[in-house]
Every structure is written in C-alpha cells, then in structure tokens.
C-alpha cells in the first residue's frame, strides 16, 4: 500500500465530514474502530496483511447482512449496508482475475501435493495468505473444491 491505511482512513473521514456524507463517514468510522480494536487485541500496529484481513471481514459481514435484510424485506437497511460496503471495499486491493486465481489455486495444489477433496483445508491454508483480500474466500473455497474433485 503506497500510503499508510490509517492516514487514508483519516483523510477520507475528514473529506466525508466536510461533504456532510453521513453514510460514508459512518462506514469509515466503523472501519477505523475495527482496526483500532484489532490493534488493541494484538497490542501493536497492524501489518498490511492484517489490515486487509480486517477489511475483508467487514466486507463479508456486510454481504451477509445484505442477504439477511433482503430475505427479511428490509430494503431500507439493504441500501444502507450496500452504501457502507462500497466505502469499505475501496480499501481492498483490486480483485484477482479468473486467470490469476486459477494460477494461484494450481500453485497451492502443487505445493501441498493435494490429491483430492480431503485436502481442501491444506490447500486453503496455503492459498488464503496469497490472496489477501483480493478474492472472496467462499468463492475461492468453491473453486478449490471443484478443482480437487476433478483430481480425485
């Protein structure tokens, strides 16, 4: 990351406050709080990978909330969550292309010597640090399972 993530969150928060963008400011404050809480837990500043893990976790929470609110017919809350999600996603690196993801999956499979579906856990353990917020873990898991099913 070219600039410190804390500086970017702070700068974006100031801009959102000046623009009176309440939703954006709220999302940025939640992100700042999540990062702060993780730093308290670890008793140190986060590494970039740890920061991306926090952001990915928040993205996952928002997506799950959107699903729940849609099934409950709460479109007002769906819109709020989607707005927050778009702000939080700005802090993720660009997503991997299909080809890049496939190449990483193949690399992890060859590194672990995986032979079938029973090796999903080993492959995911190697793969997820390489992906670092650049792909949805659920999608990655499905692709790994599919690939390992083809092998086994």
Legacy VTK file of the C-alpha trace (Angstrom):
# vtk DataFile Version 3.0
C-alpha trace
ASCII
DATASET POLYDATA
POINTS 152 float
0.000 0.000 0.000
1.584 3.258 -1.082
0.223 5.232 1.843
-0.474 4.222 5.375
-4.018 2.858 5.705
-4.613 4.893 8.878
-3.713 8.106 7.059
-6.048 7.203 4.204
-8.940 6.428 6.587
-8.339 9.719 8.417
-8.115 11.759 5.200
-11.249 10.130 3.777
-13.091 10.711 7.080
-12.253 14.409 7.040
-13.395 14.700 3.429
-16.652 12.865 4.214
-17.296 15.110 7.223
-16.707 18.260 5.182
-19.016 16.925 2.447
-21.604 16.010 5.097
-21.710 12.463 3.703
-23.112 10.703 6.770
-23.140 7.180 5.349
-19.535 7.384 4.147
-18.391 8.932 7.418
-20.190 6.236 9.401
-18.581 3.438 7.357
-15.132 4.985 7.729
-15.603 5.338 11.479
-16.623 1.669 11.720
-13.516 0.691 9.766
-11.306 2.860 11.961
-12.845 1.316 15.087
-12.398 -2.241 13.786
-8.729 -1.538 13.024
-8.240 0.091 16.419
-9.859 -2.863 18.228
-7.682 -5.359 16.349
-4.583 -3.338 17.281
-5.650 -3.400 20.924
-6.095 -7.186 20.734
-2.635 -7.621 19.197
-1.034 -4.842 21.299
0.715 -3.438 18.202
0.043 -1.788 14.857
-1.407 -3.989 12.148
0.613 -5.214 9.207
-0.836 -4.585 5.772
-1.977 -8.226 5.572
-3.730 -7.944 8.937
-5.387 -4.698 7.847
-6.659 -6.415 4.685
-7.969 -9.259 6.843
-9.971 -6.769 8.949
-11.352 -5.106 5.810
-12.213 -8.476 4.237
-14.013 -9.486 7.408
-16.073 -6.278 7.353
-16.925 -6.827 3.672
-18.063 -10.362 4.456
-20.236 -9.106 7.333
-21.881 -6.510 5.090
-22.610 -9.071 2.365
-24.171 -11.437 4.890
-26.247 -8.593 6.340
-27.450 -7.619 2.868
-28.605 -11.213 2.255
-30.416 -11.309 5.599
-32.105 -7.942 5.105
-33.169 -8.844 1.558
-34.758 -12.080 2.745
-36.487 -10.115 5.522
-37.767 -7.481 3.105
-35.876 -4.618 4.785
-34.843 -2.716 1.660
-34.028 0.420 3.689
-31.322 -1.497 5.548
-30.156 -3.221 2.344
-29.414 0.173 0.784
-27.557 1.359 3.899
-25.417 -1.809 4.003
-24.666 -1.595 0.268
-23.535 2.013 0.668
-21.247 1.046 3.568
-19.961 -1.950 1.606
-18.908 0.214 -1.330
-16.953 2.524 1.001
-15.199 -0.349 2.786
-14.351 -2.112 -0.494
-12.305 0.952 -1.529
-9.658 -0.233 0.947
-9.288 -3.645 -0.692
-6.725 -4.232 -3.435
-8.047 -4.784 -6.971
-9.662 -8.239 -7.251
-7.829 -11.108 -8.891
-8.769 -12.023 -12.428
-10.124 -15.506 -13.095
-6.772 -16.498 -14.641
-4.739 -15.174 -11.689
-6.968 -17.009 -9.213
-6.737 -20.252 -11.176
-2.930 -19.948 -11.317
-2.743 -19.413 -7.537
-5.020 -22.397 -6.917
-2.839 -24.613 -9.138
0.301 -23.394 -7.363
-1.185 -24.131 -3.919
-2.321 -27.590 -5.036
1.133 -28.473 -6.371
2.866 -27.065 -3.251
0.702 -29.126 -0.902
0.648 -32.235 -3.070
-3.142 -32.321 -2.761
-4.732 -35.341 -4.377
-8.442 -34.958 -3.672
-11.279 -33.253 -1.862
-9.930 -34.315 1.551
-7.017 -31.881 1.049
-9.162 -28.722 0.794
-8.023 -27.464 4.215
-4.321 -27.801 3.408
-4.734 -26.037 0.062
-6.805 -23.203 1.576
-4.223 -22.711 4.340
-1.529 -22.093 1.719
-3.797 -20.182 -0.655
-5.537 -17.603 1.547
-2.390 -15.659 2.550
-1.531 -15.355 -1.163
-4.973 -13.984 -1.975
-5.023 -11.408 0.836
-8.415 -9.787 0.288
-8.252 -9.960 -3.491
-10.989 -12.599 -3.754
-13.990 -13.775 -1.728
-12.988 -16.725 0.459
-16.264 -18.539 -0.216
-15.723 -18.333 -3.986
-12.105 -19.459 -3.601
-13.180 -22.419 -1.467
-15.749 -23.484 -4.090
-13.148 -23.270 -6.873
-10.621 -25.277 -4.840
-13.235 -27.944 -4.070
-14.189 -28.125 -7.735
-10.556 -28.448 -8.832
-9.760 -31.083 -6.207
-12.897 -33.044 -7.125
-11.581 -33.138 -10.723
-8.274 -34.553 -9.428
-9.776 -37.159 -7.120
LINES 1 153
152 0 1 2 3 4 5 6 7 8 9 10 11 12 13 14 15 16 17 18 19 20 21 22 23 24 25 26 27 28 29 30 31 32 33 34 35 36 37 38 39 40 41 42 43 44 45 46 47 48 49 50 51 52 53 54 55 56 57 58 59 60 61 62 63 64 65 66 67 68 69 70 71 72 73 74 75 76 77 78 79 80 81 82 83 84 85 86 87 88 89 90 91 92 93 94 95 96 97 98 99 100 101 102 103 104 105 106 107 108 109 110 111 112 113 114 115 116 117 118 119 120 121 122 123 124 125 126 127 128 129 130 131 132 133 134 135 136 137 138 139 140 141 142 143 144 145 146 147 148 149 150 151
